[in-house]
């Protein structure tokens, strides 16, 4: 049976097939410092924890990207440094068939969401091996962080 012009046009306008694949997950860099040990072990444990999160992505090849999630936990007590634990958790991802805006969301939110549990576990292990009480990092809403990033870039662009 012959196809009408409308049917033929509909078939050629199909959206590109979206694909996502994790090629590799790895720790790129890891660091732990406890500059005031063992003195800090003698004090009552009332730490202040500051958590910094950063992501960046690099295009390796067509449709292949490295995404690096950096998590830094800086802990102080009475304005003295207790410990600093930092992990650069990375992954190589194949991402294709997404529009530019969706690609930003994939690399800036979706991939960091995959990497975070690995970084959280690495930070926890470092702190534990450093002789300190457990440091439990709460889940992070990377969608909200990505939205804040977009808004900040938009505000900066508009002011220029």
TIVO-2410 file (N, C-alpha, C; in nm, 3 decimals):
# residues 160
REC num residu      c1      c2      c3 atome chaine
REC   1      X   0.084  -0.118   0.000     N      A
REC   1      X   0.000   0.000   0.000    CA      A
REC   1      X   0.088   0.124   0.000     C      A
REC   2      X   0.057   0.222  -0.082     N      A
REC   2      X   0.134   0.345  -0.094    CA      A
REC   2      X   0.109   0.434   0.027     C      A
REC   3      X   0.215   0.505   0.070     N      A
REC   3      X   0.204   0.596   0.184    CA      A
REC   3      X   0.171   0.735   0.134     C      A
REC   4      X   0.092   0.807   0.214     N      A
REC   4      X   0.060   0.944   0.179    CA      A
REC   4      X   0.179   1.032   0.211     C      A
REC   5      X   0.180   1.156   0.158     N      A
REC   5      X   0.289   1.251   0.185    CA      A
REC   5      X   0.301   1.279   0.334     C      A
REC   6      X   0.190   1.291   0.404     N      A
REC   6      X   0.191   1.320   0.548    CA      A
REC   6      X   0.259   1.207   0.624     C      A
REC   7      X   0.228   1.083   0.590     N      A
REC   7      X   0.289   0.968   0.656    CA      A
REC   7      X   0.440   0.963   0.629     C      A
REC   8      X   0.480   0.992   0.509     N      A
REC   8      X   0.621   0.990   0.474    CA      A
REC   8      X   0.697   1.097   0.551     C      A
REC   9      X   0.641   1.218   0.563     N      A
REC   9      X   0.706   1.327   0.637    CA      A
REC   9      X   0.718   1.290   0.785     C      A
REC  10      X   0.617   1.230   0.842     N      A
REC  10      X   0.619   1.191   0.983    CA      A
REC  10      X   0.732   1.094   1.010     C      A
REC  11      X   0.754   1.000   0.923     N      A
REC  11      X   0.859   0.901   0.942    CA      A
REC  11      X   0.998   0.964   0.939     C      A
REC  12      X   1.022   1.063   0.857     N      A
REC  12      X   1.154   1.124   0.847    CA      A
REC  12      X   1.181   1.224   0.960     C      A
REC  13      X   1.079   1.266   1.033     N      A
REC  13      X   1.098   1.364   1.140    CA      A
REC  13      X   1.113   1.300   1.277     C      A
REC  14      X   1.144   1.172   1.282     N      A
REC  14      X   1.161   1.105   1.410    CA      A
REC  14      X   1.277   1.168   1.487     C      A
REC  15      X   1.260   1.175   1.618     N      A
REC  15      X   1.364   1.231   1.703    CA      A
REC  15      X   1.485   1.137   1.701     C      A
REC  16      X   1.605   1.196   1.712     N      A
REC  16      X   1.722   1.109   1.716    CA      A
REC  16      X   1.715   1.018   1.840     C      A
REC  17      X   1.766   0.900   1.825     N      A
REC  17      X   1.763   0.804   1.935    CA      A
REC  17      X   1.857   0.851   2.046     C      A
REC  18      X   1.804   0.858   2.167     N      A
REC  18      X   1.885   0.899   2.281    CA      A
REC  18      X   1.954   0.777   2.340     C      A
REC  19      X   2.082   0.796   2.375     N      A
REC  19      X   2.158   0.686   2.433    CA      A
REC  19      X   2.246   0.739   2.546     C      A
REC  20      X   2.257   0.658   2.650     N      A
REC  20      X   2.342   0.692   2.764    CA      A
REC  20      X   2.409   0.564   2.811     C      A
REC  21      X   2.540   0.572   2.836     N      A
REC  21      X   2.614   0.455   2.880    CA      A
REC  21      X   2.728   0.498   2.971     C      A
REC  22      X   2.748   0.424   3.078     N      A
REC  22      X   2.862   0.447   3.167    CA      A
REC  22      X   2.976   0.360   3.114     C      A
REC  23      X   3.085   0.424   3.075     N      A
REC  23      X   3.200   0.348   3.025    CA      A
REC  23      X   3.297   0.312   3.137     C      A
REC  24      X   3.316   0.407   3.231     N      A
REC  24      X   3.410   0.381   3.339    CA      A
REC  24      X   3.385   0.479   3.453     C      A
REC  25      X   3.400   0.431   3.577     N      A
REC  25      X   3.394   0.513   3.697    CA      A
REC  25      X   3.527   0.497   3.770     C      A
REC  26      X   3.585   0.608   3.818     N      A
REC  26      X   3.716   0.599   3.882    CA      A
REC  26      X   3.741   0.719   3.972     C      A
REC  27      X   3.832   0.700   4.067     N      A
REC  27      X   3.878   0.809   4.152    CA      A
REC  27      X   3.996   0.874   4.083     C      A
REC  28      X   3.982   1.003   4.054     N      A
REC  28      X   4.086   1.076   3.983    CA      A
REC  28      X   4.189   1.132   4.080     C      A
REC  29      X   4.142   1.178   4.197     N      A
REC  29      X   4.231   1.236   4.297    CA      A
REC  29      X   4.165   1.219   4.434     C      A
REC  30      X   4.247   1.199   4.536     N      A
REC  30      X   4.195   1.181   4.670    CA      A
REC  30      X   4.296   1.240   4.768     C      A
REC  31      X   4.244   1.308   4.871     N      A
REC  31      X   4.333   1.373   4.966    CA      A
REC  31      X   4.270   1.377   5.104     C      A
REC  32      X   4.354   1.358   5.207     N      A
REC  32      X   4.308   1.370   5.345    CA      A
REC  32      X   4.419   1.435   5.425     C      A
REC  33      X   4.382   1.537   5.502     N      A
REC  33      X   4.477   1.607   5.588    CA      A
REC  33      X   4.415   1.625   5.725     C      A
REC  34      X   4.493   1.597   5.829     N      A
REC  34      X   4.451   1.621   5.968    CA      A
REC  34      X   4.566   1.692   6.037     C      A
REC  35      X   4.581   1.822   6.010     N      A
REC  35      X   4.701   1.895   6.054    CA      A
REC  35      X   4.715   1.912   6.205     C      A
REC  36      X   4.607   1.905   6.279     N      A
REC  36      X   4.616   1.927   6.424    CA      A
REC  36      X   4.596   1.801   6.505     C      A
REC  37      X   4.628   1.687   6.445     N      A
REC  37      X   4.622   1.560   6.518    CA      A
REC  37      X   4.753   1.547   6.596     C      A
REC  38      X   4.758   1.490   6.709     N      A
REC  38      X   4.653   1.427   6.786    CA      A
REC  38      X   4.582   1.522   6.883     C      A
REC  39      X   4.618   1.650   6.883     N      A
REC  39      X   4.557   1.744   6.978    CA      A
REC  39      X   4.405   1.748   6.967     C      A
REC  40      X   4.351   1.740   6.844     N      A
REC  40      X   4.206   1.750   6.827    CA      A
REC  40      X   4.131   1.633   6.889     C      A
REC  41      X   4.199   1.520   6.909     N      A
REC  41      X   4.134   1.404   6.971    CA      A
REC  41      X   4.108   1.426   7.119     C      A
REC  42      X   4.176   1.522   7.180     N      A
REC  42      X   4.160   1.549   7.323    CA      A
REC  42      X   4.044   1.643   7.351     C      A
REC  43      X   3.993   1.708   7.252     N      A
REC  43      X   3.884   1.805   7.269    CA      A
REC  43      X   3.749   1.737   7.259     C      A
REC  44      X   3.648   1.802   7.318     N      A
REC  44      X   3.511   1.753   7.303    CA      A
REC  44      X   3.473   1.765   7.155     C      A
REC  45      X   3.410   1.663   7.101     N      A
REC  45      X   3.380   1.656   6.957    CA      A
REC  45      X   3.258   1.740   6.922     C      A
REC  46      X   3.282   1.864   6.877     N      A
REC  46      X   3.176   1.955   6.833    CA      A
REC  46      X   3.223   2.023   6.704     C      A
REC  47      X   3.229   1.947   6.597     N      A
REC  47      X   3.286   2.001   6.473    CA      A
REC  47      X   3.187   2.087   6.394     C      A
REC  48      X   3.244   2.171   6.311     N      A
REC  48      X   3.169   2.244   6.209    CA      A
REC  48      X   3.219   2.192   6.075     C      A
REC  49      X   3.126   2.147   5.992     N      A
REC  49      X   3.163   2.088   5.864    CA      A
REC  49      X   3.115   2.178   5.751     C      A
REC  50      X   3.205   2.210   5.661     N      A
REC  50      X   3.172   2.287   5.540    CA      A
REC  50      X   3.193   2.192   5.422     C      A
REC  51      X   3.090   2.182   5.340     N      A
REC  51      X   3.096   2.093   5.224    CA      A
REC  51      X   3.093   2.175   5.096     C      A
REC  52      X   3.190   2.152   5.010     N      A
REC  52      X   3.195   2.218   4.879    CA      A
REC  52      X   3.181   2.112   4.771     C      A
REC  53      X   3.096   2.142   4.674     N      A
REC  53      X   3.070   2.051   4.562    CA      A
REC  53      X   3.098   2.125   4.432     C      A
REC  54      X   3.165   2.059   4.340     N      A
REC  54      X   3.191   2.120   4.210    CA      A
REC  54      X   3.189   2.010   4.104     C      A
REC  55      X   3.140   2.043   3.987     N      A
REC  55      X   3.143   1.948   3.876    CA      A
REC  55      X   3.201   2.016   3.754     C      A
REC  56      X   3.265   1.936   3.672     N      A
REC  56      X   3.311   1.984   3.541    CA      A
REC  56      X   3.307   1.869   3.444     C      A
REC  57      X   3.293   1.902   3.319     N      A
REC  57      X   3.291   1.798   3.217    CA      A
REC  57      X   3.383   1.836   3.102     C      A
REC  58      X   3.442   1.735   3.042     N      A
REC  58      X   3.532   1.752   2.928    CA      A
REC  58      X   3.488   1.658   2.817     C      A
REC  59      X   3.480   1.711   2.697     N      A
REC  59      X   3.447   1.626   2.583    CA      A
REC  59      X   3.574   1.553   2.542     C      A
REC  60      X   3.565   1.420   2.538     N      A
REC  60      X   3.681   1.339   2.499    CA      A
REC  60      X   3.680   1.306   2.351     C      A
REC  61      X   3.563   1.268   2.302     N      A
REC  61      X   3.541   1.235   2.161    CA      A
REC  61      X   3.396   1.269   2.131     C      A
REC  62      X   3.353   1.245   2.008     N      A
REC  62      X   3.212   1.262   1.977    CA      A
REC  62      X   3.131   1.175   2.072     C      A
REC  63      X   3.038   1.235   2.141     N      A
REC  63      X   2.944   1.165   2.229    CA      A
REC  63      X   3.009   1.100   2.352     C      A
REC  64      X   3.137   1.126   2.379     N      A
REC  64      X   3.204   1.069   2.496    CA      A
REC  64      X   3.258   1.182   2.582     C      A
REC  65      X   3.222   1.178   2.711     N      A
REC  65      X   3.256   1.287   2.802    CA      A
REC  65      X   3.312   1.232   2.933     C      A
REC  66      X   3.408   1.306   2.989     N      A
REC  66      X   3.452   1.279   3.125    CA      A
REC  66      X   3.383   1.381   3.214     C      A
REC  67      X   3.321   1.335   3.321     N      A
REC  67      X   3.259   1.422   3.420    CA      A
REC  67      X   3.332   1.398   3.551     C      A
REC  68      X   3.375   1.508   3.615     N      A
REC  68      X   3.447   1.500   3.741    CA      A
REC  68      X   3.366   1.573   3.848     C      A
REC  69      X   3.334   1.501   3.954     N      A
REC  69      X   3.265   1.557   4.070    CA      A
REC  69      X   3.368   1.572   4.181     C      A
REC  70      X   3.386   1.696   4.229     N      A
REC  70      X   3.479   1.722   4.338    CA      A
REC  70      X   3.398   1.749   4.464     C      A
REC  71      X   3.427   1.672   4.568     N      A
REC  71      X   3.360   1.689   4.698    CA      A
REC  71      X   3.470   1.717   4.800     C      A
REC  72      X   3.458   1.832   4.868     N      A
REC  72      X   3.556   1.871   4.969    CA      A
REC  72      X   3.484   1.893   5.100     C      A
REC  73      X   3.525   1.819   5.203     N      A
REC  73      X   3.470   1.836   5.338    CA      A
REC  73      X   3.579   1.896   5.425     C      A
REC  74      X   3.553   2.019   5.472     N      A
REC  74      X   3.647   2.089   5.559    CA      A
REC  74      X   3.584   2.096   5.697     C      A
REC  75      X   3.653   2.041   5.796     N      A
REC  75      X   3.599   2.034   5.931    CA      A
REC  75      X   3.688   2.114   6.025     C      A
REC  76      X   3.623   2.200   6.105     N      A
REC  76      X   3.694   2.281   6.203    CA      A
REC  76      X   3.628   2.265   6.339     C      A
REC  77      X   3.706   2.299   6.442     N      A
REC  77      X   3.655   2.300   6.578    CA      A
REC  77      X   3.728   2.414   6.649     C      A
REC  78      X   3.653   2.503   6.709     N      A
REC  78      X   3.713   2.620   6.776    CA      A
REC  78      X   3.810   2.693   6.684     C      A
REC  79      X   3.769   2.709   6.559     N      A
REC  79      X   3.844   2.780   6.456    CA      A
REC  79      X   3.977   2.713   6.419     C      A
REC  80      X   3.998   2.589   6.463     N      A
REC  80      X   4.116   2.512   6.426    CA      A
REC  80      X   4.075   2.406   6.324     C      A
REC  81      X   4.162   2.385   6.230     N      A
REC  81      X   4.136   2.281   6.129    CA      A
REC  81      X   4.145   2.143   6.194     C      A
REC  82      X   4.041   2.063   6.173     N      A
REC  82      X   4.041   1.926   6.223    CA      A
REC  82      X   4.084   1.834   6.110     C      A
REC  83      X   4.010   1.836   6.000     N      A
REC  83      X   4.052   1.759   5.883    CA      A
REC  83      X   3.992   1.819   5.757     C      A
REC  84      X   4.058   1.786   5.648     N      A
REC  84      X   4.010   1.820   5.515    CA      A
REC  84      X   4.016   1.691   5.434     C      A
REC  85      X   3.902   1.653   5.380     N      A
REC  85      X   3.895   1.534   5.295    CA      A
REC  85      X   3.841   1.577   5.159     C      A
REC  86      X   3.911   1.539   5.053     N      A
REC  86      X   3.867   1.579   4.918    CA      A
REC  86      X   3.878   1.461   4.824     C      A
REC  87      X   3.775   1.445   4.743     N      A
REC  87      X   3.770   1.338   4.643    CA      A
REC  87      X   3.729   1.398   4.509     C      A
REC  88      X   3.801   1.360   4.405     N      A
REC  88      X   3.764   1.392   4.267    CA      A
REC  88      X   3.717   1.259   4.207     C      A
REC  89      X   3.586   1.239   4.208     N      A
REC  89      X   3.528   1.116   4.154    CA      A
REC  89      X   3.491   1.142   4.009     C      A
REC  90      X   3.534   1.055   3.920     N      A
REC  90      X   3.515   1.079   3.777    CA      A
REC  90      X   3.448   0.961   3.709     C      A
REC  91      X   3.397   0.992   3.591     N      A
REC  91      X   3.338   0.889   3.508    CA      A
REC  91      X   3.349   0.927   3.362     C      A
REC  92      X   3.354   0.826   3.279     N      A
REC  92      X   3.349   0.846   3.134    CA      A
REC  92      X   3.213   0.795   3.089     C      A
REC  93      X   3.140   0.883   3.021     N      A
REC  93      X   3.003   0.854   2.982    CA      A
REC  93      X   2.986   0.875   2.832     C      A
REC  94      X   2.910   0.787   2.769     N      A
REC  94      X   2.867   0.806   2.630    CA      A
REC  94      X   2.727   0.864   2.635     C      A
REC  95      X   2.710   0.980   2.574     N      A
REC  95      X   2.581   1.049   2.575    CA      A
REC  95      X   2.554   1.098   2.434     C      A
REC  96      X   2.441   1.055   2.376     N      A
REC  96      X   2.410   1.099   2.240    CA      A
REC  96      X   2.259   1.112   2.221     C      A
REC  97      X   2.223   1.191   2.122     N      A
REC  97      X   2.083   1.206   2.084    CA      A
REC  97      X   2.005   1.307   2.167     C      A
REC  98      X   2.074   1.385   2.249     N      A
REC  98      X   2.007   1.484   2.334    CA      A
REC  98      X   2.027   1.624   2.276     C      A
REC  99      X   1.926   1.708   2.291     N      A
REC  99      X   1.937   1.848   2.251    CA      A
REC  99      X   2.041   1.915   2.342     C      A
REC 100      X   2.090   2.032   2.303     N      A
REC 100      X   2.194   2.101   2.378    CA      A
REC 100      X   2.155   2.124   2.525     C      A
REC 101      X   2.032   2.170   2.548     N      A
REC 101      X   1.986   2.196   2.684    CA      A
REC 101      X   1.981   2.066   2.765     C      A
REC 102      X   1.933   1.959   2.703     N      A
REC 102      X   1.928   1.829   2.770    CA      A
REC 102      X   2.068   1.776   2.798     C      A
REC 103      X   2.160   1.801   2.706     N      A
REC 103      X   2.299   1.756   2.723    CA      A
REC 103      X   2.361   1.823   2.846     C      A
REC 104      X   2.334   1.951   2.863     N      A
REC 104      X   2.383   2.022   2.981    CA      A
REC 104      X   2.328   1.960   3.109     C      A
REC 105      X   2.201   1.926   3.108     N      A
REC 105      X   2.136   1.862   3.223    CA      A
REC 105      X   2.199   1.724   3.250     C      A
REC 106      X   2.226   1.650   3.144     N      A
REC 106      X   2.286   1.516   3.161    CA      A
REC 106      X   2.425   1.527   3.225     C      A
REC 107      X   2.509   1.618   3.173     N      A
REC 107      X   2.646   1.630   3.220    CA      A
REC 107      X   2.656   1.706   3.353     C      A
REC 108      X   2.564   1.799   3.376     N      A
REC 108      X   2.570   1.882   3.496    CA      A
REC 108      X   2.489   1.833   3.612     C      A
REC 109      X   2.400   1.736   3.591     N      A
REC 109      X   2.315   1.687   3.699    CA      A
REC 109      X   2.306   1.534   3.702     C      A
REC 110      X   2.271   1.475   3.591     N      A
REC 110      X   2.249   1.330   3.587    CA      A
REC 110      X   2.378   1.253   3.619     C      A
REC 111      X   2.487   1.287   3.551     N      A
REC 111      X   2.614   1.218   3.574    CA      A
REC 111      X   2.667   1.241   3.717     C      A
REC 112      X   2.667   1.366   3.769     N      A
REC 112      X   2.709   1.384   3.908    CA      A
REC 112      X   2.625   1.304   4.008     C      A
REC 113      X   2.496   1.287   3.978     N      A
REC 113      X   2.411   1.204   4.063    CA      A
REC 113      X   2.461   1.060   4.068     C      A
REC 114      X   2.513   1.010   3.959     N      A
REC 114      X   2.569   0.876   3.954    CA      A
REC 114      X   2.701   0.870   4.032     C      A
REC 115      X   2.782   0.974   4.021     N      A
REC 115      X   2.914   0.977   4.084    CA      A
REC 115      X   2.909   1.000   4.235     C      A
REC 116      X   2.809   1.071   4.284     N      A
REC 116      X   2.807   1.113   4.425    CA      A
REC 116      X   2.815   0.998   4.525     C      A
REC 117      X   2.741   0.889   4.510     N      A
REC 117      X   2.754   0.781   4.610    CA      A
REC 117      X   2.897   0.728   4.623     C      A
REC 118      X   2.971   0.723   4.513     N      A
REC 118      X   3.109   0.679   4.518    CA      A
REC 118      X   3.196   0.780   4.593     C      A
REC 119      X   3.175   0.908   4.566     N      A
REC 119      X   3.251   1.013   4.636    CA      A
REC 119      X   3.216   1.014   4.784     C      A
REC 120      X   3.089   0.999   4.815     N      A
REC 120      X   3.045   0.999   4.956    CA      A
REC 120      X   3.110   0.882   5.031     C      A
REC 121      X   3.114   0.766   4.970     N      A
REC 121      X   3.175   0.649   5.034    CA      A
REC 121      X   3.325   0.670   5.052     C      A
REC 122      X   3.391   0.731   4.955     N      A
REC 122      X   3.535   0.756   4.965    CA      A
REC 122      X   3.565   0.856   5.078     C      A
REC 123      X   3.486   0.963   5.088     N      A
REC 123      X   3.504   1.061   5.195    CA      A
REC 123      X   3.485   0.993   5.330     C      A
REC 124      X   3.380   0.914   5.343     N      A
REC 124      X   3.350   0.845   5.468    CA      A
REC 124      X   3.466   0.754   5.508     C      A
REC 125      X   3.521   0.682   5.413     N      A
REC 125      X   3.633   0.594   5.441    CA      A
REC 125      X   3.758   0.669   5.484     C      A
REC 126      X   3.786   0.781   5.419     N      A
REC 126      X   3.901   0.863   5.455    CA      A
REC 126      X   3.889   0.914   5.599     C      A
REC 127      X   3.772   0.965   5.633     N      A
REC 127      X   3.749   1.020   5.766    CA      A
REC 127      X   3.763   0.909   5.870     C      A
REC 128      X   3.706   0.794   5.842     N      A
REC 128      X   3.713   0.681   5.933    CA      A
REC 128      X   3.858   0.636   5.955     C      A
REC 129      X   3.934   0.622   5.846     N      A
REC 129      X   4.074   0.582   5.858    CA      A
REC 129      X   4.159   0.689   5.925     C      A
REC 130      X   4.112   0.814   5.924     N      A
REC 130      X   4.182   0.922   5.992    CA      A
REC 130      X   4.158   0.921   6.143     C      A
REC 131      X   4.073   0.829   6.191     N      A
REC 131      X   4.049   0.816   6.334    CA      A
REC 131      X   3.936   0.902   6.386     C      A
REC 132      X   3.855   0.958   6.297     N      A
REC 132      X   3.748   1.048   6.338    CA      A
REC 132      X   3.612   0.978   6.335     C      A
REC 133      X   3.516   1.032   6.409     N      A
REC 133      X   3.380   0.976   6.404    CA      A
REC 133      X   3.327   0.982   6.261     C      A
REC 134      X   3.230   0.897   6.230     N      A
REC 134      X   3.176   0.892   6.093    CA      A
REC 134      X   3.125   1.028   6.045     C      A
REC 135      X   3.147   1.053   5.918     N      A
REC 135      X   3.093   1.173   5.854    CA      A
REC 135      X   2.994   1.124   5.749     C      A
REC 136      X   2.867   1.149   5.776     N      A
REC 136      X   2.762   1.105   5.684    CA      A
REC 136      X   2.717   1.225   5.600     C      A
REC 137      X   2.738   1.215   5.471     N      A
REC 137      X   2.697   1.322   5.380    CA      A
REC 137      X   2.555   1.294   5.332     C      A
REC 138      X   2.470   1.392   5.347     N      A
REC 138      X   2.331   1.380   5.305    CA      A
REC 138      X   2.324   1.377   5.152     C      A
REC 139      X   2.218   1.319   5.098     N      A
REC 139      X   2.199   1.324   4.952    CA      A
REC 139      X   2.197   1.468   4.903     C      A
REC 140      X   2.236   1.486   4.780     N      A
REC 140      X   2.242   1.620   4.721    CA      A
REC 140      X   2.150   1.625   4.601     C      A
REC 141      X   2.076   1.734   4.590     N      A
REC 141      X   1.985   1.756   4.478    CA      A
REC 141      X   2.063   1.824   4.365     C      A
REC 142      X   2.122   1.745   4.277     N      A
REC 142      X   2.202   1.801   4.169    CA      A
REC 142      X   2.117   1.874   4.066     C      A
REC 143      X   1.989   1.838   4.055     N      A
REC 143      X   1.900   1.914   3.966    CA      A
REC 143      X   1.888   2.058   4.013     C      A
REC 144      X   1.871   2.078   4.144     N      A
REC 144      X   1.859   2.213   4.200    CA      A
REC 144      X   1.992   2.289   4.185     C      A
REC 145      X   2.104   2.221   4.210     N      A
REC 145      X   2.234   2.287   4.194    CA      A
REC 145      X   2.257   2.329   4.049     C      A
REC 146      X   2.218   2.243   3.956     N      A
REC 146      X   2.233   2.276   3.814    CA      A
REC 146      X   2.145   2.395   3.776     C      A
REC 147      X   2.023   2.398   3.828     N      A
REC 147      X   1.932   2.511   3.802    CA      A
REC 147      X   1.991   2.640   3.858     C      A
REC 148      X   2.050   2.635   3.977     N      A
REC 148      X   2.115   2.753   4.036    CA      A
REC 148      X   2.231   2.799   3.948     C      A
REC 149      X   2.307   2.704   3.898     N      A
REC 149      X   2.420   2.735   3.810    CA      A
REC 149      X   2.372   2.806   3.683     C      A
REC 150      X   2.265   2.754   3.622     N      A
REC 150      X   2.210   2.817   3.502    CA      A
REC 150      X   2.162   2.958   3.531     C      A
REC 151      X   2.094   2.975   3.644     N      A
REC 151      X   2.041   3.107   3.681    CA      A
REC 151      X   2.155   3.205   3.706     C      A
REC 152      X   2.259   3.161   3.776     N      A
REC 152      X   2.374   3.248   3.803    CA      A
REC 152      X   2.442   3.289   3.673     C      A
REC 153      X   2.457   3.195   3.578     N      A
REC 153      X   2.518   3.229   3.449    CA      A
REC 153      X   2.430   3.323   3.370     C      A
REC 154      X   2.298   3.306   3.377     N      A
REC 154      X   2.205   3.394   3.307    CA      A
REC 154      X   2.212   3.534   3.365     C      A
REC 155      X   2.214   3.544   3.499     N      A
REC 155      X   2.222   3.674   3.565    CA      A
REC 155      X   2.352   3.744   3.531     C      A
REC 156      X   2.463   3.671   3.525     N      A
REC 156      X   2.593   3.728   3.491    CA      A
REC 156      X   2.593   3.777   3.348     C      A
REC 157      X   2.534   3.699   3.256     N      A
REC 157      X   2.528   3.736   3.116    CA      A
REC 157      X   2.443   3.861   3.096     C      A
REC 158      X   2.332   3.871   3.167     N      A
REC 158      X   2.244   3.985   3.154    CA      A
REC 158      X   2.309   4.114   3.206     C      A
REC 159      X   2.396   4.103   3.306     N      A
REC 159      X   2.461   4.220   3.364    CA      A
REC 159      X   2.574   4.270   3.275     C      A
REC 160      X   2.627   4.184   3.189     N      A
REC 160      X   2.740   4.222   3.104    CA      A
REC 160      X   2.700   4.317   2.996     C      A
***
